[in-house]
Amino acid sequence: MWFFRRMLRVPWTARKTNEEVLKETESTRSLMSRIRRRQAKFVGHIMRRERLENLVTTGRMEGKKSRGRQREKMLDGITSWMGTKRVTDALSESWDRESWKDMIANAKGQGT
């Protein structure tokens, strides 16, 4: 936000909110989409490797589930953000880097 204020030369004494500065620059806040995009890149990196991280991320570990409400899995959040119906579709796409990059670039931004 500070760089927009600097570009517009807004002094610190001016009583302008961040929302007003964003309207002047015709831009939006993009923190959540940036976080989701980086998470998706990381998941694609992990899914292409057949190691322990892959097993933990996909949830194929043996043992009992803990009591109470289950935590939201990282893959569920990413598939809802990317707009795919199933986790398996996203996992199969992760093996092809170019299609995974296209999928991330064209994500719909759904979900939180």
N, C-alpha and C positions, 0 to 999 in steps of 0.2 A: 504494500500500500504506500509505503514511504516514497517509492520511486515515482508513482503517479503524482504525488504531491510535489515532488521535486521537479518533474517535467512541467507541471502547470504553474510552478513557482508560487505555491500557496504558502504564505507565511504561517508560522506556528500560532500567531495571535489571531488569525482568521478563524471564525467559528464555523468551520465546515466539517460536516460528518464524513465518514469514510464512504457512505452510500452516495452522498452528493459528488464526491470526487470520482467514484466509479461511473456515475451517470455522465459526468463531463467527458470522461475518457472513453465512454461507450464500451466498457468491459465488464466482465462478471468475475465473481470469485471462483477459483478453479482448484481449490485445495483437495476436495473429495475426489474429483475426477483424476487428479494427479496421483493421489494415493492409490486409488483402484487400479490405475494403469500400471503403476510400479508393482503392485501385488500380483497382477496378471502376468507381468513379465517374469517375476520370481517363480510363480507356479509353473509357467511354461518351462523354465530352466530346470526346476526340480523334477517335473514329470518326464523329461527326456532322459533322466538318469535312473538307473535301476539300483538304487541304494536305499538305505534306511529312511532317508527323508521322504522318499516316494511312498514307502509303506506307511509312514506316520501320517502324511498328508492325505492319502486316500482312505485312511482309517481301516486298514486291513491288519490290525494287530489283534493278537489273541488275548483272551481274558474277559472279565466281566465288565459291564458298563457301570459307571458310578451312579449313585442314586440322585434323584432330583431331575430338574430340567436339563436336557442335553445342551451343550454349548453349540453355537452356530459354527459350522465347519467353514473353513476358508474357501473351499471349493463351492459350497452352496452360495456364498455371497458373490463370488466371481461369476458363476453361471447366471445368476439373476441379473448382475450388472451387464453382462455381455449379451443377454437376451436369448441364450440357448435354453432348450427345454430340459435336457438331462446333463448330468455330470459326465457321463460316458462320452457324449458328443464332444464336450470340451476337451476331455482327456485324449480322445483320438486325434483331435485337431492339433494338440500340442506337439505331436511327433513331427509334423511338418512346420518348420520355422516360419516360412513365408506366409502360410495360411494363418498361423497363430498371430503373426504381426499384423496381418490385415484384419483379423478378428478384433484385436485390441484397438487398432486405429478406428475401426467402424463401430465400436461399442456404443450401445444406446444410452448408457448411463442410468439404467434403471436400478432400483434398489438403493439401500443406504450404505 
